[in-house]
Amino acid sequence: MSETILKQTIIMMILMLAGFICSKTGLISNESNKDLSKLVLQVVNPVVIFMSYQTEQKPELIHELLLTFALSCLAFVVLIAGAYLLIRKNPDKNTEIERFSSIYSNCGFMGIPLVNALFGMEGVFCLTAFITVFNLIVWTHGVILITGEKDIKSVIKVFYSPTIIAIILGLLSFFLGIRLPEIPSKALGYISELNTPLAMIVSGATIAGTDLKALLKKIGVYKVCSIKLILLPILLSVILCLIPVDEKVRLTVIVAASAPPAAMCTLLCIRSGKDSLYASEIFAAGTILSVITLPFVVKFTEYLTKTIYQICG
């Protein structure tokens, strides 16, 4: 599994490099990158999620989906508690940005390609449970953390976002046995295939917009990345390895939670007048470093699972 993740992250890094070059040479402007980001989040990702439900209804799939949902809830409890314990409140620092970046991951942009590489569309099927929990928590706790606004509209907004609509429609089609005809299914399949290249090109173009030299000098960025990409994933891995669940469910949750910091932090910072530059620097550093940390976390999880299995007989 770790070898598959390593290969996939290298592929994704090459695609990000393409986006980086396109941005630096002016082929992708900041505005067009924002439009591409919207395309991925509001069209491509939802289509991938919906298509993951276009599969035969099996009892084991329903069981895995419910298990993933339960473990995702547990994962966010661990991530939030861990972030608050490891990142202490400091009025002179961007504590809220650091906590948000440590808790919330790019589970759509990075999670879908990685889980798809590991387990195919059945893995993406399970991942939708994590994405659902992510959306519910990020639009409540996450928004309050960054903006300080306890706005009920943000909570309501979750339920008519393209991602949640795709999950609802996908679940209905799955349980009612509704399958698309061949032609629309193929058309949506082509859109699904855009997910990995477009998402990575957008990420690379976003990284190009940060000052990488200045980023290297900021200790806070390394601290947050260490917590987000190594400490919290290892803690989560230890906890989930003690729970007897299928490897697909466990690794789907761990990979999604261990993905680099969410780009959404930068968007919320811009909206609320917070330090969006710092947020984008954490995103950039985390995305680059995840090429090393994600295979490590998966390898650690595999080793730990094997060790516990041998001990328990």
PADO-341610 format. One record per residue (C-alpha): residue number from 1; x, y, z; residue in one letter. Coordinates in steps of 0.2 Angstrom, whole numbers, padded with zeros to 4 digits. Example, Ala and Ser with C-alpha at 12.3 -4.5 7.8 and 13.67 -1.06 7.14 Angstrom:
> 1:0062:-0022:0039:A
> 2:0068:-0005:0036:S
***
This chain:
> 1:0000:0000:0000:M
> 2:0014:0012:0005:S
> 3:0022:0009:-0012:E
> 4:0006:0013:-0021:T
> 5:0004:0029:-0011:I
> 6:0022:0034:-0015:L
> 7:0020:0031:-0034:K
> 8:0004:0041:-0033:Q
> 9:0011:0056:-0024:T
> 10:0026:0057:-0036:I
> 11:0013:0057:-0050:I
> 12:0004:0071:-0041:M
> 13:0019:0080:-0038:M
> 14:0024:0080:-0057:I
> 15:0006:0087:-0061:L
> 16:0008:0100:-0047:M
> 17:0025:0105:-0055:L
> 18:0016:0107:-0072:A
> 19:0003:0119:-0063:G
> 20:0018:0128:-0055:F
> 21:0026:0131:-0072:I
> 22:0010:0136:-0080:C
> 23:0008:0149:-0067:S
> 24:0025:0156:-0067:K
> 25:0025:0157:-0086:T
> 26:0008:0166:-0086:G
> 27:-0002:0152:-0094:L
> 28:-0013:0151:-0079:I
> 29:-0017:0168:-0070:S
> 30:-0023:0170:-0052:N
> 31:-0041:0172:-0058:E
> 32:-0041:0157:-0070:S
> 33:-0033:0147:-0056:N
> 34:-0048:0152:-0045:K
> 35:-0060:0147:-0059:D
> 36:-0051:0130:-0061:L
> 37:-0052:0128:-0042:S
> 38:-0071:0131:-0043:K
> 39:-0073:0119:-0057:L
> 40:-0064:0105:-0047:V
> 41:-0074:0108:-0031:L
> 42:-0091:0112:-0038:Q
> 43:-0091:0100:-0054:V
> 44:-0077:0087:-0055:V
> 45:-0076:0082:-0036:N
> 46:-0095:0080:-0035:P
> 47:-0096:0069:-0051:V
> 48:-0082:0058:-0044:V
> 49:-0092:0056:-0028:I
> 50:-0108:0052:-0037:F
> 51:-0100:0040:-0049:M
> 52:-0093:0030:-0034:S
> 53:-0111:0026:-0030:Y
> 54:-0115:0019:-0047:Q
> 55:-0110:0002:-0041:T
> 56:-0119:-0014:-0036:E
> 57:-0127:-0014:-0019:Q
> 58:-0118:-0025:-0008:K
> 59:-0121:-0028:0011:P
> 60:-0102:-0026:0014:E
> 61:-0102:-0009:0005:L
> 62:-0115:-0002:0016:I
> 63:-0107:-0009:0032:H
> 64:-0090:-0001:0026:E
> 65:-0099:0016:0023:L
> 66:-0106:0016:0040:L
> 67:-0090:0011:0048:L
> 68:-0081:0024:0039:T
> 69:-0093:0037:0045:F
> 70:-0091:0032:0063:A
> 71:-0072:0032:0062:L
> 72:-0072:0049:0053:S
> 73:-0082:0056:0068:C
> 74:-0069:0048:0079:L
> 75:-0055:0055:0069:A
> 76:-0061:0073:0070:F
> 77:-0063:0071:0089:V
> 78:-0044:0066:0089:V
> 79:-0038:0079:0077:L
> 80:-0047:0094:0086:I
> 81:-0042:0088:0103:A
> 82:-0024:0085:0097:G
> 83:-0023:0102:0088:A
> 84:-0029:0112:0103:Y
> 85:-0017:0103:0115:L
> 86:-0002:0104:0104:L
> 87:-0005:0122:0098:I
> 88:-0008:0133:0113:R
> 89:-0017:0150:0112:K
> 90:-0006:0164:0109:N
> 91:-0012:0182:0105:P
> 92:0004:0187:0096:D
> 93:0002:0172:0084:K
> 94:-0010:0165:0071:N
> 95:-0016:0152:0083:T
> 96:-0033:0150:0074:E
> 97:-0025:0147:0057:I
> 98:-0012:0135:0064:E
> 99:-0026:0125:0073:R
> 100:-0037:0125:0057:F
> 101:-0023:0119:0046:S
> 102:-0018:0105:0058:S
> 103:-0036:0099:0059:I
> 104:-0043:0100:0041:Y
> 105:-0036:0092:0026:S
> 106:-0037:0093:0007:N
> 107:-0047:0077:0008:C
> 108:-0056:0081:-0009:G
> 109:-0042:0087:-0019:F
> 110:-0029:0075:-0012:M
> 111:-0039:0062:-0004:G
> 112:-0049:0056:-0019:I
> 113:-0034:0053:-0031:P
> 114:-0025:0044:-0017:L
> 115:-0039:0033:-0011:V
> 116:-0044:0029:-0029:N
> 117:-0026:0023:-0032:A
> 118:-0027:0012:-0017:L
> 119:-0044:0004:-0018:F
> 120:-0053:0011:-0034:G
> 121:-0070:0017:-0034:M
> 122:-0075:0007:-0018:E
> 123:-0062:0017:-0009:G
> 124:-0069:0033:-0015:V
> 125:-0087:0026:-0010:F
> 126:-0080:0025:0008:C
> 127:-0071:0041:0007:L
> 128:-0088:0050:0004:T
> 129:-0092:0047:0022:A
> 130:-0076:0056:0028:F
> 131:-0080:0070:0016:I
> 132:-0098:0072:0023:T
> 133:-0091:0073:0041:V
> 134:-0078:0085:0035:F
> 135:-0090:0097:0027:N
> 136:-0102:0097:0042:L
> 137:-0088:0101:0054:I
> 138:-0078:0113:0044:V
> 139:-0093:0124:0040:W
> 140:-0097:0124:0059:T
> 141:-0082:0123:0070:H
> 142:-0070:0128:0056:G
> 143:-0079:0144:0051:V
> 144:-0081:0149:0069:I
> 145:-0063:0145:0073:L
> 146:-0056:0157:0059:I
> 147:-0070:0170:0057:T
> 148:-0077:0170:0075:G
> 149:-0094:0171:0067:E
> 150:-0107:0159:0073:K
> 151:-0118:0161:0058:D
> 152:-0132:0148:0055:I
> 153:-0132:0152:0037:K
> 154:-0114:0144:0035:S
> 155:-0122:0128:0043:V
> 156:-0137:0128:0031:I
> 157:-0125:0131:0017:K
> 158:-0117:0114:0019:V
> 159:-0133:0105:0014:F
> 160:-0134:0113:-0003:Y
> 161:-0116:0112:-0008:S
> 162:-0112:0102:-0024:P
> 163:-0103:0089:-0014:T
> 164:-0117:0086:-0001:I
> 165:-0130:0086:-0016:I
> 166:-0119:0073:-0025:A
> 167:-0118:0062:-0009:I
> 168:-0137:0063:-0007:I
> 169:-0141:0059:-0025:L
> 170:-0127:0045:-0025:G
> 171:-0135:0037:-0010:L
> 172:-0152:0038:-0017:L
> 173:-0146:0030:-0033:S
> 174:-0136:0017:-0024:F
> 175:-0150:0011:-0012:F
> 176:-0164:0013:-0025:L
> 177:-0154:0003:-0038:G
> 178:-0154:0017:-0051:I
> 179:-0140:0015:-0063:R
> 180:-0136:0028:-0077:L
> 181:-0137:0022:-0095:P
> 182:-0121:0019:-0105:E
> 183:-0119:0036:-0113:I
> 184:-0122:0048:-0098:P
> 185:-0112:0036:-0088:S
> 186:-0097:0037:-0100:K
> 187:-0098:0056:-0101:A
> 188:-0098:0058:-0082:L
> 189:-0084:0045:-0082:G
> 190:-0073:0057:-0093:Y
> 191:-0077:0071:-0081:I
> 192:-0071:0060:-0066:S
> 193:-0055:0057:-0075:E
> 194:-0051:0076:-0074:L
> 195:-0050:0076:-0055:N
> 196:-0032:0071:-0052:T
> 197:-0024:0081:-0066:P
> 198:-0035:0097:-0063:L
> 199:-0034:0096:-0044:A
> 200:-0015:0095:-0044:M
> 201:-0012:0108:-0058:I
> 202:-0023:0120:-0047:V
> 203:-0012:0115:-0031:S
> 204:0004:0118:-0041:G
> 205:-0002:0135:-0047:A
> 206:-0007:0140:-0030:T
> 207:0010:0135:-0023:I
> 208:0018:0146:-0037:A
> 209:0009:0161:-0029:G
> 210:0018:0160:-0013:T
> 211:0036:0166:-0009:D
> 212:0045:0149:-0006:L
> 213:0061:0158:0000:K
> 214:0052:0167:0013:A
> 215:0042:0151:0018:L
> 216:0058:0142:0021:L
> 217:0062:0154:0035:K
> 218:0046:0153:0045:K
> 219:0047:0140:0059:I
> 220:0029:0141:0062:G
> 221:0025:0133:0046:V
> 222:0036:0118:0050:Y
> 223:0028:0117:0067:K
> 224:0011:0116:0059:V
> 225:0016:0104:0045:C
> 226:0024:0092:0058:S
> 227:0008:0092:0068:I
> 228:-0003:0090:0053:K
> 229:0007:0078:0043:L
> 230:0016:0067:0056:I
> 231:0011:0069:0074:L
> 232:-0008:0069:0072:L
> 233:-0008:0055:0059:P
> 234:0003:0044:0069:I
> 235:-0009:0047:0085:L
> 236:-0024:0043:0074:L
> 237:-0016:0028:0066:S
> 238:-0012:0021:0084:V
> 239:-0030:0023:0089:I
> 240:-0038:0016:0073:L
> 241:-0026:0001:0073:C
> 242:-0033:-0004:0090:L
> 243:-0051:-0005:0082:I
> 244:-0054:-0021:0073:P
> 245:-0060:-0015:0056:V
> 246:-0057:-0018:0038:D
> 247:-0040:-0012:0031:E
> 248:-0049:-0002:0017:K
> 249:-0060:0008:0030:V
> 250:-0045:0011:0041:R
> 251:-0033:0017:0028:L
> 252:-0046:0028:0019:T
> 253:-0049:0038:0035:V
> 254:-0031:0039:0039:I
> 255:-0026:0044:0021:V
> 256:-0040:0057:0021:A
> 257:-0035:0064:0038:A
> 258:-0016:0064:0034:S
> 259:-0018:0074:0017:A
> 260:-0010:0091:0017:P
> 261:-0019:0106:0025:P
> 262:-0035:0112:0017:A
> 263:-0034:0126:0004:A
> 264:-0051:0132:0012:M
> 265:-0041:0140:0026:C
> 266:-0034:0153:0014:T
> 267:-0051:0157:0007:L
> 268:-0059:0159:0025:L
> 269:-0044:0171:0030:C
> 270:-0047:0182:0014:I
> 271:-0065:0183:0019:R
> 272:-0062:0187:0037:S
> 273:-0047:0198:0035:G
> 274:-0035:0186:0043:K
> 275:-0017:0182:0038:D
> 276:-0021:0173:0021:S
> 277:-0002:0174:0016:L
> 278:0002:0163:0031:Y
> 279:-0012:0151:0028:A
> 280:-0006:0149:0009:S
> 281:0012:0146:0015:E
> 282:0006:0132:0027:I
> 283:-0004:0125:0012:F
> 284:0011:0126:0000:A
> 285:0023:0118:0012:A
> 286:0011:0105:0018:G
> 287:0007:0100:0000:T
> 288:0025:0098:-0005:I
> 289:0030:0089:0011:L
> 290:0015:0077:0010:S
> 291:0024:0068:-0004:V
> 292:0036:0061:0009:I
> 293:0024:0060:0024:T
> 294:0009:0051:0017:L
> 295:0019:0036:0011:P
> 296:0027:0036:0028:F
> 297:0011:0037:0038:V
> 298:0003:0022:0027:V
> 299:0019:0012:0030:K
> 300:0018:0015:0049:F
> 301:0000:0010:0049:T
> 302:0003:-0006:0039:E
> 303:0018:-0010:0051:Y
> 304:0008:-0006:0067:L
> 305:-0007:-0016:0061:T
> 306:0004:-0031:0057:K
> 307:0012:-0030:0074:T
> 308:-0004:-0029:0083:I
> 309:-0011:-0044:0073:Y
> 310:0004:-0054:0078:Q
> 311:0003:-0050:0096:I
> 312:-0015:-0054:0097:C
> 313:-0013:-0070:0088:G
***
